[in-house]
């Protein structure tokens, strides 16, 4: 990293929140491919927008068309993929937007890094709320869904380092929200997440 840079302070997070009348946070969805992360995140985004809240979804596949199109799926590239997304999500949250991120993010260390980035107060006045949502599904159920045919290709050896088959998924141990997607409808998942955010005071309009 270059040493010839200086942090330029502007509005405090409190001032920005008061002006926009909303608090920012990051809701971090993690889980196997075909667990339902993106489907639930899309429904939650729509629900929060209908409530009049500024909200934006960052999706694992979509981001690889642009910001992270130079990255593959090796452990090192996966780590960099999550690092970049964590930084972008933090910027959205800092702007008082609710950032929804839908990424497999298979490694505990990478998700912890994302959490720590939001907790860092070095250049700001307060930490940012970070809510980890574990979309839990047995790999056998995910394979039954397999809307993109990825598990089938992974089993055939056509996709290398595929999470849950030839690469590990390290499940969260203390996620703020734990959803068993094979037992929970999309609507029920949205209600569960919304209730949690409301209880934490993250959806109230600031006067």
N, C-alpha and C positions, 0 to 999 in steps of 0.2 A: 504494500500500500504506500502511496506517495506520502511524504512527510511535509510537502509544501502546500498543505491545505489548512483551513481554519474554519471551525464551526461558527456559523452565523446565527445568532439567536434572534428570535422574532417573538410572536405572541406566545404566551405560556399556554399549556394545554388547557388549564382552567379557563383562561380568557377565550380561547377558541370554542370550547364547549358551551360557554355562556352565550357567545354570539350566535352559534348554530343551534343552540338549545337541544343538544344531543351529546351523549357520551360515545366514545369509540371503544371498540374491543375487537378481539379476534376469536372466532369460533373455528377451531381446528378439527376437521373431520379426518379420521384415520381408520383404515381397515383394508381388508383384502380387495382385490379387483372383483367386481360384481357383488360387493357387499351391500350396495345401495347408497354409498356416500354421496355421489353426485345427484341422484334422484331426490334424496332428502334435502340436500343443500339447495337445490333449485326450488323446491317447494317452500323451504324456509325463507329464501330470499324473496319470493313472491309474497309470502305472508307478511314479512316485515315491511316491505315496500308499501303494501296495501294499508299498513298501519301508519304510514307517513314517515317512516324512518329511512335515513340514508343507509344503504346497504349495497355491498358488491361481492360477487362470488368469483373466486379464483379457482379454476378447475385444472386438475393434473394434466389431462390430455390437451386442453385448450392452450395452456401456457407453453407447452412444448412446440406449438406452431410458431411462437414468436420469441418471447424472452429467453426461453431455455431450449431453443431448437438446436443448439450446438452440443447438447448433452445426450449421452446414451444412458444405459441402465447398469453400468458397473457400480460397485459400492461407492467409488469415489465420485462418479457423476450423480448418483442418487443423493449423496451428501450435499453436493453443490446445488442440486436442484432444490432441495429443501431449504438450504441456507438462503438462496435468493428469494424464494417465496416467503420465508419468514420476514425478511427485510421489507419486501413489498407489502405484506400484510400489516406490518408495523406502521408503515407510512399511511396506509388507509386508516388504520385505527387512530393514529395520531391526528388525522384530519377530522376526527369525530365520526367517521364512517364505521359501520359494523362490517368487518371483513369476514367472509366465509371462505375457508380454504378446504378443498376436497382433494386430498392426495393420499396415496397408499402410505407414504412416509413410514417405511417398515422398521426403522431403527430407533430404539429408545433414545440413543445419544443425540440424534438429529432433532427429534421432537423436544428434547430437553433444551437444546440450543435455541430452538424457536421460543420456548417458554422464557428462557433467560434473557433473550433479546427484548422481549416485552417488559420484563421486570427491571431492565437497566434504566437507571435514572441519571446517568452521567451527563447527558446534554438536555435534560428536561426536568420538570418539577414533580413528576409522579409516574409510577409504573402504569402500564396498560394492562387491562384485564385480558387474560388468556384462558380460554375454555376449551379443553380437549374433549372431543366427542368420539368415543370408540364405537364404531359401527361393527359389531361383532357378528360373525357368521362362521359356521363350520366350513372348512374348505370344500367338503363334499357338497354342501348346499350351494356354495358359490359356483362350483363346477356345473351343477345342474342348470343354473341360470345362464352363465357364460354367454351373454348377448353378443360378444365380439368374436367368439370362438377362440379366445386366447388360451384357455386352459387346455383345450384339445390340441392346439399347436405346441404348447409347452410339453404336454405328455408325449408328443411325437418327436420332441427334440428340435422343433423348428424355431422355438424361442428360448434363448439361453437366459439364465439368471432371472427366472420368472418367480415372483414372490408367491410363496405358499407351495410351490412345486420344486423348483431347483434353487431357490434363494429363500432365506428366512424371513418370517414376519415376527417381530418382537412385540407382543401384545402389551398395551398399557396396563399398568398395575393399579394406578390411582387416577384414572380419567375422571374429570368432573361429571361427565354424563356417559353412561354405558347403555347402549341400545342393542338388543338382540334382534337383528333385522329379519330373521326368518320367522319371528313370532310377533313382530310389531309392524303395523301398517305405516305407510308414509305419513298419513294424517296424524296418527298417534305419536310418531317420532317428532313431528313438528310441534305438537302440543307439549310434549315433554321438554323439548329444548326451550321453547318460548316461556314455559312456566319457570324454568331454572333462571333464565335471563331476567324475568320480571322479579323473581325473588331476590336476585342480586342487585336490583335497582338499575339495570343496564338499559331498560327500555322506556324509562320515564322521561317525559319531556321536561327539560330544564326551563324554569321561568326566569 
